[in-house]
Amino acid sequence: MKKIIGILLMCMAAVLTISMVPKKPAKEANRKLVLEINNRSYTKKTCRMRKGSKVSLTVKTDPAAGKKKTRYVSSNPECVSVNQKGTIRAKKKGTAKIKVTVTEGKKNVSSWLKIKVVQKEKSPVFDFEKKTVRLNSGYDMPIMGLGTYSLSDEECYRSVTALLNAGGRLIDTAYMYGNEAAVGRAIRDSDVPREEIFVITKIYPGEQFKNPEKAIQDALDRLDIGYIDMMLLHHPGKNDVKAYKAMEQAAADGKIHSIGLSNWYVEELEEFLPQVSVTPALVQNEIHPYYQENDVIPYIQDLGIVVQGWYPFGGRGHTAELLGDSVISEIADAHGVTSAQVILRWNLQRGVVVIPGSGNPDHIKENLDIFGFELTEDEMSRIRALDRNEKHDWY
């Protein structure tokens, strides 16, 4: 009997001991904070803000949290302040981190957002008398020129010659167009002084971004015009920061006068710009009445960067529809000009440099003749209403 009682006591003690061990709490769902400004995620990214500006920070949890409390703290409130509603204010040039903590029950989840405050730049202003714009690099660039995309060697030579003979001075080419040599040959064969001509070329992702120093020198050799007025990265890609830094050095060495980007939009710029030292002088994107970039253009211009538009007539396969648009045709008739001239003038009045492509000398001359009339505010608004957000190329 004593033995049985002893065994029972031991069992009771074991049960009591187990009951006294604190239970391991159930594993809580992993939560992730997503920090958004204007519907763009900035978690682990740097957000650039202009001095004096303010934005609202939206905090989301994944999966969605229930009842929660959110707290905001700035590491440098003299530079960047934040209130408990998530409103961030950029006070002075510098950098700060915003710590966001979400409390749900007893669980806290935190994340950081880096804010870089930049001095507000003056938006580029076109000089319609001189037909130029002053770049942030200090150089003047013509606001109307020629795009050479899809022009073969001989076509390109003839088109550049026609442009120069008609008084045009801005030429856009690229490694991928395969006609840099033709551009250079036409310039060397002309009577126009080299310093009056502005040449833009581009290096392409892949091997050229991998070895940008060679790509830059190859462009200089193919053009053979002494220096390059503007070099762009053709579009984002692996090693684009490396390639841009090589262009920065080439500009410091005098091989290139100005540098910039092609096919970079707001999100790409916000991620790219904090990684480089020299602000681009130019950003070149697809822009036409059916794809107007009404949010992108002011953003770029507010950074002191000039905007340039390619495909001003919508690109191959879309040009006839755009030039035949009834709104544009009516405005053209009212001014006694062509639809093409209306579209180009519309761009200029928005502060967008234009580089329409053409192999026709008559069209090239016509495209340059856009300074003898001006669109009214009503006409500008009517064209603005044509925006379809319809992009015609993949860049």
C-alpha positions as CSV (number, residue, x, y, z in Angstrom):
1,M,0.0,0.0,0.0
2,K,2.8,2.4,0.9
3,K,4.4,1.6,-2.4
4,I,1.3,2.5,-4.3
5,I,0.8,5.7,-2.4
6,G,4.4,6.6,-3.2
7,I,3.9,6.1,-6.9
8,L,0.7,8.2,-6.8
9,L,2.5,11.0,-5.0
10,M,5.3,10.9,-7.6
11,C,2.8,11.1,-10.5
12,M,1.0,14.0,-8.8
13,A,4.3,15.9,-8.4
14,A,5.1,15.3,-12.0
15,V,1.7,16.7,-13.1
16,L,2.1,19.7,-10.8
17,T,5.6,20.4,-12.2
18,I,4.4,20.2,-15.8
19,S,1.5,22.5,-15.1
20,M,3.9,25.1,-13.5
21,V,6.1,25.3,-16.7
22,P,5.0,28.4,-18.6
23,K,3.3,27.5,-21.9
24,K,5.2,28.6,-25.0
25,P,3.1,31.3,-26.7
26,A,1.6,30.4,-30.0
27,K,3.8,31.6,-32.9
28,E,2.5,34.9,-34.1
29,A,2.1,35.6,-37.7
30,N,5.2,37.3,-39.2
31,R,4.3,40.8,-40.1
32,K,6.1,43.0,-42.6
33,L,5.8,46.8,-42.8
34,V,5.4,48.4,-46.2
35,L,6.1,52.1,-46.3
36,E,4.5,54.0,-49.2
37,I,4.6,57.5,-50.4
38,N,2.2,58.3,-53.3
39,N,1.5,54.6,-53.8
40,R,5.2,53.8,-54.2
41,S,7.0,51.5,-51.8
42,Y,10.2,52.9,-50.2
43,T,11.1,50.2,-47.6
44,K,14.8,49.8,-47.7
45,K,15.0,52.6,-50.3
46,T,16.0,56.2,-50.2
47,C,13.3,58.8,-50.8
48,R,14.4,62.1,-52.2
49,M,12.5,65.2,-51.1
50,R,13.0,68.8,-52.1
51,K,13.6,71.3,-49.3
52,G,10.3,72.8,-48.1
53,S,8.2,70.0,-49.4
54,K,6.0,67.6,-47.4
55,V,4.5,64.1,-48.1
56,S,2.2,61.7,-46.3
57,L,3.6,58.3,-45.4
58,T,1.3,55.3,-45.6
59,V,2.1,52.3,-43.5
60,K,0.8,48.9,-44.4
61,T,1.3,45.5,-42.7
62,D,1.4,42.2,-44.4
63,P,-0.8,40.3,-43.6
64,A,-3.1,43.2,-42.7
65,A,-3.0,43.9,-39.0
66,G,-6.0,44.4,-36.7
67,K,-6.2,47.2,-34.2
68,K,-2.8,48.8,-34.1
69,K,-0.9,51.9,-33.0
70,T,1.7,53.5,-35.2
71,R,4.6,55.7,-34.0
72,Y,7.0,57.8,-36.0
73,V,10.5,59.0,-35.0
74,S,13.0,61.1,-37.0
75,S,16.7,60.6,-36.4
76,N,17.4,64.2,-37.5
77,P,14.3,66.3,-36.8
78,E,16.1,69.5,-37.7
79,C,16.5,68.2,-41.2
80,V,13.3,66.0,-41.6
81,S,10.4,66.1,-39.1
82,V,7.5,63.7,-38.9
83,N,4.3,64.0,-36.9
84,Q,2.2,61.1,-35.5
85,K,-0.1,61.3,-38.5
86,G,2.8,60.3,-40.8
87,T,3.3,63.7,-42.4
88,I,7.0,64.1,-43.3
89,R,8.4,67.6,-43.8
90,A,11.8,68.3,-45.5
91,K,13.3,71.3,-43.6
92,K,16.8,71.6,-44.8
93,K,19.4,69.8,-47.0
94,G,20.7,66.6,-45.5
95,T,19.7,63.1,-44.6
96,A,17.5,61.5,-41.9
97,K,16.0,58.2,-41.1
98,I,12.3,57.8,-40.2
99,K,11.6,54.9,-37.8
100,V,8.1,53.5,-38.0
101,T,6.9,51.2,-35.3
102,V,3.5,49.4,-35.4
103,T,2.2,48.0,-32.2
104,E,-0.5,45.3,-32.4
105,G,-1.3,43.8,-29.0
106,K,2.1,43.1,-27.4
107,K,3.9,42.8,-30.7
108,N,6.0,45.6,-32.2
109,V,7.2,45.7,-35.8
110,S,9.6,48.4,-37.0
111,S,11.0,49.6,-40.2
112,W,13.2,52.4,-41.5
113,L,12.8,54.9,-44.3
114,K,15.8,57.0,-45.4
115,I,15.0,60.5,-46.5
116,K,17.5,62.6,-48.5
117,V,16.6,66.3,-48.7
118,V,17.9,68.1,-51.8
119,Q,17.9,71.8,-52.5
120,K,15.1,72.7,-54.8
121,E,16.4,73.4,-58.3
122,K,15.1,75.9,-60.8
123,S,13.1,74.3,-63.5
124,P,14.8,74.6,-66.9
125,V,13.5,77.6,-68.9
126,F,13.4,77.6,-72.7
127,D,14.8,80.7,-74.5
128,F,12.5,80.8,-77.5
129,E,14.4,83.7,-79.1
130,K,17.7,81.7,-79.1
131,K,15.9,78.4,-79.4
132,T,18.0,76.9,-76.6
133,V,17.8,75.8,-73.0
134,R,20.5,76.1,-70.4
135,L,21.4,72.7,-68.9
136,N,22.4,72.2,-65.3
137,S,25.9,71.4,-66.6
138,G,26.2,75.0,-67.8
139,Y,25.9,74.2,-71.5
140,D,23.2,75.5,-73.9
141,M,21.3,72.9,-75.9
142,P,19.0,73.5,-78.9
143,I,15.3,72.7,-78.0
144,M,14.5,71.3,-81.5
145,G,16.5,68.7,-83.4
146,L,16.6,65.4,-85.3
147,G,16.3,61.8,-84.1
148,T,18.2,59.3,-86.1
149,Y,16.6,56.0,-84.8
150,S,16.1,53.5,-87.7
151,L,18.0,55.6,-90.2
152,S,20.6,53.6,-92.1
153,D,24.2,54.9,-92.6
154,E,23.5,56.8,-95.9
155,E,19.9,57.9,-94.8
156,C,21.4,59.2,-91.6
157,Y,24.2,61.1,-93.4
158,R,21.6,62.8,-95.7
159,S,19.2,63.6,-92.9
160,V,21.9,65.2,-90.7
161,T,23.2,67.2,-93.7
162,A,19.6,68.4,-94.4
163,L,19.1,69.4,-90.8
164,L,22.4,71.4,-90.7
165,N,21.6,73.1,-94.0
166,A,18.1,74.0,-92.7
167,G,19.6,75.6,-89.6
168,G,19.0,72.7,-87.1
169,R,21.8,72.0,-84.7
170,L,20.6,69.2,-82.4
171,I,21.2,65.5,-83.4
172,D,20.3,62.4,-81.4
173,T,22.0,59.1,-82.1
174,A,23.0,56.0,-80.2
175,Y,25.3,53.0,-80.3
176,M,22.3,50.7,-80.9
177,Y,21.2,52.8,-84.0
178,G,24.4,51.8,-85.8
179,N,24.8,55.3,-87.3
180,E,27.1,57.2,-85.1
181,A,29.8,57.2,-87.8
182,A,27.4,58.6,-90.3
183,V,26.5,61.5,-87.9
184,G,30.1,62.3,-87.4
185,R,30.9,62.2,-91.1
186,A,28.0,64.6,-91.9
187,I,29.2,67.0,-89.2
188,R,32.8,66.9,-90.5
189,D,31.6,67.4,-94.1
190,S,29.5,70.4,-93.2
191,D,30.5,74.1,-93.1
192,V,28.9,74.5,-89.6
193,P,31.4,75.1,-86.8
194,R,31.6,72.2,-84.5
195,E,30.9,74.3,-81.4
196,E,27.4,75.2,-82.8
197,I,26.3,71.6,-83.1
198,F,25.0,69.5,-80.2
199,V,25.3,65.8,-80.5
200,I,23.6,63.3,-78.1
201,T,24.6,59.6,-78.1
202,K,23.9,56.7,-75.8
203,I,25.6,53.5,-74.5
204,Y,23.5,50.4,-74.1
205,P,23.0,47.8,-71.3
206,G,25.0,44.6,-71.4
207,E,28.6,44.6,-72.6
208,Q,28.7,48.4,-72.8
209,F,27.5,48.9,-69.2
210,K,30.0,46.1,-68.1
211,N,32.9,48.0,-69.7
212,P,31.7,51.6,-69.9
213,E,35.1,53.2,-70.3
214,K,35.6,51.2,-73.6
215,A,32.0,52.1,-74.7
216,I,32.7,55.8,-74.2
217,Q,35.9,55.7,-76.1
218,D,34.4,53.7,-78.9
219,A,31.6,56.3,-79.3
220,L,34.3,59.1,-79.4
221,D,36.1,57.2,-82.1
222,R,33.1,56.4,-84.2
223,L,31.8,60.0,-84.1
224,D,35.3,61.5,-84.5
225,I,34.1,65.0,-83.7
226,G,36.5,65.8,-80.9
227,Y,34.0,65.5,-77.9
228,I,30.5,64.4,-77.2
229,D,28.0,67.1,-76.1
230,M,25.7,64.7,-74.3
231,M,25.9,61.0,-73.4
232,L,23.0,59.0,-72.0
233,L,22.5,55.6,-70.6
234,H,20.0,54.1,-73.1
235,H,17.8,52.5,-70.5
236,P,18.1,51.0,-66.9
237,G,20.0,47.7,-66.7
238,K,22.6,45.8,-64.7
239,N,25.7,47.9,-64.0
240,D,23.9,51.2,-64.9
241,V,25.3,53.0,-61.8
242,K,28.8,51.8,-62.8
243,A,28.3,53.0,-66.3
244,Y,27.0,56.4,-65.1
245,K,30.0,56.9,-62.9
246,A,32.2,56.2,-65.8
247,M,30.4,59.0,-67.7
248,E,30.9,61.3,-64.7
249,Q,34.6,60.7,-65.0
250,A,34.6,61.2,-68.8
251,A,32.8,64.5,-68.2
252,A,35.4,65.5,-65.6
253,D,38.1,64.7,-68.2
254,G,36.4,66.8,-70.9
255,K,35.5,64.0,-73.2
256,I,31.8,64.5,-72.6
257,H,30.2,67.9,-71.8
258,S,27.0,66.7,-70.2
259,I,25.5,63.4,-69.1
260,G,22.0,62.0,-68.6
261,L,19.5,59.2,-68.8
262,S,17.1,57.7,-71.3
263,N,13.9,55.9,-70.3
264,W,14.0,56.6,-66.6
265,Y,10.8,57.4,-64.8
266,V,9.9,58.6,-61.3
267,E,10.5,55.3,-59.5
268,E,13.7,54.5,-61.4
269,L,15.0,58.0,-60.7
270,E,14.2,57.9,-57.0
271,E,16.2,54.7,-56.7
272,F,19.1,55.7,-59.0
273,L,19.9,59.3,-58.2
274,P,21.0,58.8,-54.6
275,Q,23.7,56.4,-55.9
276,V,25.4,58.9,-58.2
277,S,27.2,62.2,-57.7
278,V,26.3,64.3,-60.8
279,T,22.6,65.1,-61.4
280,P,21.6,64.2,-64.9
281,A,21.4,67.2,-67.3
282,L,18.7,65.4,-69.4
283,V,16.2,62.7,-69.2
284,Q,14.8,61.4,-72.5
285,N,11.5,59.5,-72.6
286,E,8.7,58.5,-74.9
287,I,6.3,61.5,-75.0
288,H,3.4,62.2,-77.4
289,P,-0.2,63.4,-77.1
290,Y,-1.4,59.8,-76.4
291,Y,1.3,59.3,-73.7
292,Q,1.9,62.6,-72.1
293,E,3.7,61.8,-68.8
294,N,1.9,64.7,-67.1
295,D,3.1,63.5,-63.6
296,V,6.6,62.5,-64.7
297,I,7.6,65.7,-66.6
298,P,7.1,68.1,-63.7
299,Y,8.9,65.8,-61.3
300,I,12.0,65.7,-63.5
301,Q,11.9,69.4,-64.2
302,D,11.6,70.3,-60.5
303,L,15.0,68.5,-60.1
304,G,16.5,71.0,-62.5
305,I,16.7,68.4,-65.3
306,V,15.7,69.0,-68.9
307,V,13.1,66.6,-70.4
308,Q,13.4,65.5,-74.0
309,G,10.7,63.5,-75.9
310,W,11.2,60.8,-78.4
311,Y,8.4,59.4,-80.6
312,P,6.7,62.8,-80.6
313,F,4.4,61.6,-83.4
314,G,3.7,58.3,-81.6
315,G,6.2,56.0,-83.4
316,R,5.9,53.8,-86.4
317,G,2.4,52.2,-86.8
318,H,0.8,55.1,-84.8
319,T,1.9,58.2,-86.6
320,A,-1.0,58.3,-89.1
321,E,-3.6,58.0,-86.4
322,L,-2.0,60.8,-84.3
323,L,-1.4,63.2,-87.1
324,G,-4.9,62.6,-88.3
325,D,-6.5,63.2,-84.8
326,S,-9.4,65.6,-85.3
327,V,-8.5,67.8,-82.4
328,I,-4.9,68.2,-83.6
329,S,-6.0,68.7,-87.2
330,E,-8.5,71.4,-86.2
331,I,-5.8,73.3,-84.2
332,A,-3.4,73.0,-87.1
333,D,-6.0,74.5,-89.5
334,A,-6.6,77.4,-87.1
335,H,-2.9,78.3,-87.2
336,G,-2.3,77.4,-90.9
337,V,0.3,74.8,-89.9
338,T,0.6,71.0,-90.1
339,S,-0.4,68.6,-87.4
340,A,3.2,67.6,-86.9
341,Q,4.1,71.3,-86.2
342,V,1.3,71.5,-83.7
343,I,2.5,68.5,-81.8
344,L,6.1,69.8,-81.7
345,R,5.0,73.2,-80.6
346,W,2.8,71.6,-77.9
347,N,5.9,69.9,-76.5
348,L,8.0,73.0,-76.5
349,Q,5.3,74.9,-74.6
350,R,5.4,72.2,-71.9
351,G,9.2,72.5,-71.6
352,V,9.9,69.3,-73.6
353,V,12.8,69.3,-76.1
354,V,11.8,67.5,-79.3
355,I,13.8,65.2,-81.6
356,P,11.5,64.0,-84.4
357,G,13.0,61.4,-86.7
358,S,12.8,61.8,-90.5
359,G,14.6,60.8,-93.6
360,N,12.7,63.4,-95.7
361,P,14.6,66.8,-96.1
362,D,11.2,68.6,-96.6
363,H,9.8,67.2,-93.3
364,I,13.1,68.0,-91.5
365,K,12.8,71.6,-92.6
366,E,9.1,71.8,-91.7
367,N,9.7,70.4,-88.3
368,L,12.2,73.2,-87.5
369,D,9.6,75.8,-88.4
370,I,7.6,75.9,-85.1
371,F,8.5,79.3,-83.7
372,G,6.2,81.4,-85.8
373,F,3.0,80.6,-83.9
374,E,1.9,79.8,-80.3
375,L,-0.9,77.6,-79.0
376,T,-3.5,79.1,-76.7
377,E,-4.2,77.8,-73.2
378,D,-7.5,76.3,-74.5
379,E,-5.6,74.5,-77.3
380,M,-3.0,73.2,-74.9
381,S,-5.9,71.9,-72.7
382,R,-7.6,70.2,-75.6
383,I,-4.5,68.3,-76.5
384,R,-3.9,67.4,-72.9
385,A,-7.4,65.8,-72.9
386,L,-6.1,63.4,-75.6
387,D,-3.9,61.5,-73.1
388,R,-4.6,57.8,-73.1
389,N,-1.5,56.7,-71.1
390,E,-0.8,54.7,-74.2
391,K,2.8,53.7,-74.4
392,H,4.0,52.5,-77.8
393,D,7.4,51.1,-76.9
394,W,8.6,48.8,-74.1
395,Y,11.3,51.1,-72.6
